[in-house]
Amino acid sequence: MIKKLKAEMMRPTRVLEHNANVVLKLIRSEQPISRAEIARKLDVSKSSISNIITYLSEMDLVSYYGKGETLTGRKSELLIFNPRSHYFFSVDLRWNERIIGLMDMEGRVIEKVSFHEEDGKPEDLIRKICSTIIDMKEFDDIPVDRIEGVGVILSGFVDISNGTVIRSKHLQWEGVDVVNEFGKYLDYPIALENDTNALCLGEYWIGSGKGYRNVAYLFIGDGLGGGIVIDGSIYHGSNSIASDFARLPWYKDGIMVPSEEVLSLPSIENFLNKKFYFDKRNNIIIDQDGGISSEDVSSIIDLIYERLLLILTTIIASFNPDIIFVRSPLEQIDNNLVKKLELDLKKYFKDLPPEGINVKIASFSEDAGLIAGAAVAISQSRFSFVISG
């Protein structure tokens, strides 16, 4: 018990990191801004702010922009956020196109490289990725000491405690020690995470989840994925399946099955006995025999809506997040459909304040995976407070 209580104590460094997160958010939103203005807006002493600014300056996260007028007419040094102080590599393995990005501290893509690799051994793919990262680093002439780590995201069940992929159906990986394999070629810390957990963290960090404390994410594609972020940290639960919405129970023909078997796009295809696939370029349902009717599309969307509404109801009843993000390659799962879902959910949860139910389309599409990978890498680095506070 004593060991547990010690772990729950908030150390002075943790308090400093929390306050640094608050100050950094203010600087990013109001920059350029003086120390005195920061102290005034946050209603704290100037000395307290000076200590935090010193901490941020020592980490090169803030820099001086120049001098400006204060309310008293005196000149004061102005501060700005320095997103190019440190860099992270992000590796997105969600699709057959492997995408690698060099990212700054604001989630911006500095450089991006991609290649197609469908078959082969995990170690061969990882070696190729590492070789690409080394080439990118040399090309961009980034100082070695400014690269802080690598974030790797993929679909599947991962054990983040030891950096292992337990099982990934898409990659056909099982029991792969990802962190160890990357470590054979790179000297940077490697952070591994499930893709929808990472996407949820990315939304919380610099997407439409900014300003919310608790965020949930639901992805509907070839499978069903979910993520939960609580107070800036991914919630994994005791066995890393806390947000595995694919496992939520569903009764099908009198048998309890995972929700993935009734809401993923292949399951909808099987249920309707339709052969369709998703063009990754324009996200339109396409019949492999030449097109499907608008009536078929309508029946597909109605079925997805009915099942999606029940899944979202379960998420809200279980976790009550401030906002839920939905993402799917299906074009018809759009803002209009999500708005209708939100209204139906507010009717069902009539005892909750209307503003307590928020469902939105995820804000990122292009480069979403790279942003997510960067968020994971930062969250597991010495700069974790930049995201979690």
N, C-alpha and C positions, 0 to 999 in steps of 0.2 A: 504493500500500500504506500509506503514512504517513497518508493521509486516512482510510483504513478503521480503522487503529489508533487514531487520535484519536477517532473516533466510538465506539469500544469502551471508551474510558476512562470510569470512573465518577467524575464530577465531585463536588466536595464538596456541591453543592446536591442532586445525585441521592442521595447517601448520606443527607443530611438528610431528604429526602422519603421514602426507604425506611423510616427509623427513625420518622418521623412517622406513617406508615401503621400500623406495629406498635403504637405508643403509642395511636393513635386507636382501633384495634380493641379494645385493652384497656379504654380508657375507656368505649367503647360497651357492652361486655359486663359491666363491673364498676361502672359509675357509680352513685352519686357515689364518687369515689376521690381520694385525696390524692397529691401528687407523691412523697412518701416511700414510699407503698404501691406506686406504679407502679415506682419504682426497685427496691424489694425483690422484687417479682414478676418483673421482667425481669432482675434481678441485674446492674444497671448503677449507676453513680454518680448521686447526686442532682443534681450539676451538669450531667451529660449530659441528664438528664430535664428539668431547668429550661430548658435551651436549646431543647429540642424543644417544650416547653409554650409558651415565648415565641413560637416560630414559629407554632404552632397558634392561639395567642391573637391574634396580629397578623392572622391570616386570619379571625378570629371563628369558628373552628370549635369552640373550647371556651370555656366560661364558668364562672364561679365559682358554686357552688351554696350555699355556706355554710361553716361550720366543724364539724369533727368531732374525736373523740378519736383520738389515735394510740396505738401500743403503749406509749409512754413516759408517756402521760397528758396530753401537751401538745395544745393545740388546733391543728388544721391545716386549711388551706383545701382544700375538696373541689371537684373538677372534674367537669363533665358535658359531653357532646357537644351542640353547638348546631346541629341540623339545619335550623333556619329562618334561618340566617345568610345563605344564598344560595339562589337558585332557578334552575331551568331549565325551559324548555318542551320538551315531548316530542310528536312528531307521528308517529302510527301510520297508515301508508297500506297496510296489508296487506289490508284488506277494502274493500268498496264503502262501508262506513260509515267515514268519515274521523274519526279521534279525536285530539283535541288536549288535552294535560294540562299543568297547572302543577304542577311537582314540587319537593319539597324535597331536601335533601342526604341524606336517608335513604330516598329512593324512595317517599315517600308522595305520594298525589295530593291536591293542595290544591283544585283545581277541574278539572272535565272538561267539554268541549264536543264534540259530535259532529254530523255532518251527512252526508247521502247525496249522492254525486256520482259518477256512473258514466261519463259521457261528457264531452267537451270537451277543450280544449287544455291542456297541462301548465301553461302560464303563467297560465291562468285559474284553475285549481285552486290553484296556489301563491299567487296574489294573494288568493284567498278565505281561505286558511289564515292568511296574514299579517295580514289584516284581523281575523280572529277572535282571533289572538294579541294584537293591539293592544287590542282590546275587553276581553279577559280581564285584561290588565295594568292597564288603567284601572279596571276594576270592582273588582279586588282591592286596588287602591291599594298595589301593591308598588313600593318605591323603585327607580328605574331602575338605580341602581348595584348593586342586589342581584340583578339578573337577569344571569346569566353566559353564557347561550347557548341554542341550540336543537338538539335531536337529532331527526333524521328517519330513519325506518326504512321499508323497503319490500322486497318480494320482487323478486328480479332480480339482474342482474350490475351492480355499481357499481365505479367507480374512485374510491376514497376520496382518492387523492392530489390530484385536481383537482375533487372534488365533483360528479362526473358520473354519471348513470345511463346505462350502456352499452346495456342492454336490460332492460325489464321487461314480461314477457308479460301479467301481470295488469293493469297500468296502461296497457299499449299505448304505452309510452314508449320512445324510442330516441334516444340522444345528447342527453339533456336535461341542461343545466348547472344542476343544482338549487341549488347554493350561490350561484351568481351571481343566479339568479332570486329567491331568498329575500333576498339582499342588496340588491335594489332597494327593499325595503320595511322591512327590519329592520336595525338596527345591531349586532346580536348575532352572535357567531361561530356558524356553522352547521356541524354535524357530520352527515355522511351515512354510512349503513351498511346493509348487507344485513340483512334481518330476522332470519335464524336466527343469524348472527354476534352480533347485538345481544341476542337472547334468551339465548344462551349466556353472554354477559357479565353480563346481569341475574341469571341464576342464580348465577354466581360471586360477584357483589357482595352480594346480600342474600337469595338463595334457598337451596336445599338444597346449592348448591355451595360455600357458605362453609366454609372450613377445608381445601379441596382446592386443590392447586396447578395441576393440569391437568384441564380439563373439556371434554367434547364434548357436542354437542347434535344430535339428529336429529328433524326434523319430517316427518310423513307427512300430506299433504293433497292438494290439487289438484296439487301438485308434490312434489318431494322436496328438502328443504333441510338444510344442516348448518352447524355452527359449532364452532370450536375456540378455547379460551382457554388460553394457557400463561403461568403466573406473572402472571396478572392482565391480560394483553394479548391481544387478538384476533390469532390467527395467520392472516395473509393469504397467505403465500407470495410468490413473486416476481411473480405476475400476478393476485393476489386470488382464486385459485380453490383454495387449499389445502384448504378444508373443504367444497368443492362435492361432497358425497357423491352428488348426482344424476348426476355424471359417472363414478362408479365403474363399471367394465365389467361387462357381463352378456351371456352368450350366449343368444340367442333365435332359435330356428330356424336355428342354425348361423351366425348373424351377430352380431358384437359390437355391442351397443347400450348406451346409458346406463342406469343402474339406475332412473332416473326412469320409463323406459318399461315397467318391470315391477313397480314397487313403489308408485308414486303411485296414489291412489284411482281416477282415471279409467282408468288402465291396467288395474287389477283389474276394473273394470266392463266394459271391452272384452273382457278375457280370458274372463270368465264369461258374456259376452253378457247381462248383467243391466242394467236401467235403474234405478239408484238414485241418490239424492243425499243430502246431509247437511243436516239441519235445524240451523242454527247455534244455535237456541234450546236444544235438548235433545240434540244430538249423536247421534241415533239414525238408523241406516240406514233409509231410507224408499223403498219402491218407488214410482215415479211412477204405476204403475197400481193402487196401493192396498195395498201391503204385500208383503213377501217372507217365505218360510217360515223357520223356525228352522234347517232343514237348509241353506238357502242362506246364511244368516248364518254358520253353522259352517264351510261350505266357503270362504267369503270369509276368515274369520279364520285358518283353517289355511293358506291360500295366503299370506296376509300374514306369518304367523308364520315359515313356511319361508324366505321371501325376506328378511325382516327379520333373521333369525338369521345369514344369510350376510353381510349388510351390516355388522352389528355385529361379526362375526368379523374382517372386513377392517379396520374402524376400530381395533379393539384391536390387531391384528397390526401395523398401520401406525404408530399414534400412542401406543398404550398409555396412554390417559388414566386419571386416578384414578377418574373417574366419567363415565358417559354418561347424558344425560337424553333421554327419548323423549317426544314430544308429538304427538297427533293428535286431530282432531275426532271420530274414530270412537270411540264409547263403549266398544266391546269391547277396545280397546287400553288396558287398565287395569293396576292394580297386580298383579293375579293373573297376567296374561299376561307382564308384564315380569319378575316374579319367576321364572316358568318359563324365560324367556329367559336370565336371569342364571344359573340352575342349569345349563342346557345349555352355556352359555359356560364355566362353571367346569370342567365335565367335559372340554370340548375343550381348554382351556388348563390341562391338569392339572399342568404343570410350574410354573405361577405360583401364588403363595400365594392361597388363596380370597378373602382380603380385598382382593386386587388387582383383582378383577373386580366392578364395581359398576354396575348399570343401574337407573335409577329413572325414574318418571314425573316430568316437570317440575313444579315446585311451584306455578308461577303459571299461572292460566288467565285470570281476570278482571284486567284492567289489565296483563297481561304485556307487551304492546307498549309501553305508556307507561313502565313500569319499564325496559324495554330501551332505549328512546329516551333516557331520562334517564341511564342508564349510559354510553351512547355519548357524550352531550354532556359529561358529567363527565370521561370518560376522555380527551377531546381538549381539555380546558380546563386552566387553571393548577391545578386541584384533582385532576389525574389520579392523584396519589399516594393519594387517598382510596380508589380502587379497586385500582390496580395495585401500589402500594408500591414 
